Amino acid sequence: MRRISILGATGSIGQNTIDLIARAPQEYRVVALTGAGNIAQLADDACRLGAEIAVTAHDDRLEELRTALSGSGVDAAAGAQAIVEAAQRPADWVMSAIVGVAGLAPGLAALRDGATLALANKESLVCAGSLMRDTARTRGATLLPVDSEHSAIFQALTGENIADVERIVITASGGAFRDWPVEDLHKATLELASSHPNWDMGQRITIDSASLFNKAMEVIETREYFGIEPERIEVLVHPESLVHALVGFADGALMAHVGPPDMRHAIGYALHWPERRALPVERLDLARIGSLTFRAPDERRWPALRLAREVMAAGGLSGAVFNAAKETALDGFIDGRIGFTKMAEVVERVLDRICAQPGHIDATMTLDNVAHIDHLARQEAGTVIQKIAG
């Protein structure tokens, strides 16, 4: 039996992962499940799957988790360090689906143990791409992409030489406001931004999809994962969300990955890799679909894409600055302190200030330095938000 751990088990990626492994319980032994505030879901899944341990990120919820697990034989723990320790437990395959930079340390811990890490936490590569790659290489671990776009690229590159790749194209649905007049975007509400036209995801990633900060992160992630130059990474708005990525080769051919907007495809591919197995996802009827549409993104509407390219040009720890500022700006929008269009302004101002200070983004790529720059960027973003909010 394969030993499986799921970091971020109560989120949408974690729940889709559980759906797949629960369909073949004889193949898997669940080592650890981690979550945040949804204690009932975490405990229920841990008991149902017979996990060794369940861990909540919230220290003050430990007794609640223990009570929910009472009599099950499942151990309980709480806090950030406990999640790292859970990730260090011997496992063959670990899903990294914790949202935000909080997923970096547990993911690194799993790689240091030599596990296969299925990476849905894009912040890990954006903030510390070289650290993740170097750790995987030196520890003999395997890093597999789970974002639908990067899974698509990975699949399209199977059997191909990366030197023959001319360009990589990742697609974006455009989110909730893709057809709004640009001049009306400042009116976007939290409720509208939290509803995705194609995907069923958590609130934060849904809002990031509306602002295309999610896609901006994925552009950086593409460079970090596949080592392709930034100028050869393109973004297309594709409202149907059926073509997840395309790889263009030196002979002019484009290899496209087409599939339904269902994260169980990318999760299942990583779970069964290097095999390809049947999955419980929709089979597309292309005749019924009829047509697929694409258009170039307007960076006036989505300035996050321009900021991502500036981050790649700056290099070093600028990705950690970008992510911390983005997460803080998103908090500001969710809390009602700033408007939808002000999020990009916050991120740009933080990048300009911190990247201009010697010794920050050019520091050595270590977990401690990433944590330090993350803290600085969040402080600066908080200051910017206060000024904007008046």
ABEGO torsion letter per residue (X at the ends): XBBBBBBGAABAAAAAAAAAAAABAAABBBABBBBBABAAAAAAAAAAAGBABBBBABAAAAAAAAAAABGAGBBBBBEAAAAAAAAABBBABBBBABBEAAAAAAAAAAAAAGBBBBBABAAAAAAAAAAAAAAAAAAGBBBBBABAAAAAAAAAABGBBAAABABBBBBBAGEAAAABBAAAAAABBAAAAABBAABBBBAAAAAAAAAGAAAAAAAAAAAAAAGBBAAABBBBBBAAGABABBBBBAAGBBBBBBBBBBAAAAAAAAAAOABBBBBBBBBBBAAAAGBBBBBBBBAAABAAAAAAAAAAAAEEAAAAAAAAAAAAAAAAAAAGABBAAAAAAAAAAAAAAAAABBGAAABBBBAAAAAAAAAAAAAAAAAAAAAAAX
